[in-house]
Amino acid sequence: MRTILLLLVSNTFMTFAWYGHLKYRQSPLWIAILASWGIALFEYCFQVPANRIGSYEFTTAQLKTIQEVITLIVFCFFSVFYLRESLKWNYLVGFAFMVGAVFFVFKKWA
């Protein structure tokens, strides 16, 4: 559970680093880059421990899969509540297929 919480915080920071500047397109690109790098530093402060702690419980492929699903969830909330963009049905269907991949990564195959 600690790994999931750390990944959630990490992905929240990274989503703001990658997409937060889109709300301020009028500011110079170099400011967006520096701000994004500053935010990304905090992302790494949570991402690295999440992966280190999680590696005792999950394989790296499982950790990456968990991270991607969390990224999609965080991104959905971010795009709706921060960027004020709507989620279209086809986005949700595409995300659902990606979440479906979790089944194949975590299923114990004979």
C-alpha positions, 0 to 999 in steps of 0.5 A: 500500500505504501508503494501505491501511495508514493506512486500516487503522489509521484504521478501527481507531481509529474502530471503537473510538471508535464502538463501544468504549464499548458494552462499558462501558454502565454508565459515564455517556454524557458519558464515552463521548462524551469518550473517543470524541472523544479516540480519533477525534482519532487516527483523523483523524491517519491518515485525512487522510494516507491520503486525501491520499496515496491521492488520487494513485493512486485516485479519491475514489469508490475511496478511499471504497470501500476505506475501507468494505471495510476498515471491514467487515473491522475491524468483524468482528474487533472485534465477535468479539474485543472485544465477543464477538459472533458473526457470523451467516451473514446478516451475512456474506452482506450484507457479501459483497454490499457487498464485491462492490460493489468490482468495479463501482467498480474495473472499467474499463468501456469 
